[in-house]
């Protein structure tokens, strides 16, 4: 009888852990604003590098566990920074992950990221 109780308790703990993980994923997905990729997303969106003044190259950036921001006063994020503290719209948990629009200056190695939205990848043969 003790073995069956141990199995029942183990199964209950595993189910509870899976439900907690599902709730966290749903919460993070609810915070993201994903829009479809269209060619007009880029119109009027050209930027000059703040260091050298040359035109920045437009593209995409994917941020793994999200962009974790810390103000200069507080110092850099620590080793235990987690995805719950990532900036909004910097994490995509989709199978075909969405990405952020970004611009970079190859010579100065500066990166400008628009995290007002995540852009879903275009379907095969689509534009953007």
Secondary structure by P-SEA (a helix, b strand, c coil): caaaaaaaaaaaaaaaaaaaaaaaaaaaaaacccccccccccccccccccccccbbbbbccccccccccccccccccccccccccccccccccccbbbbbbbccccccbbbbbbccbbbccccccccc
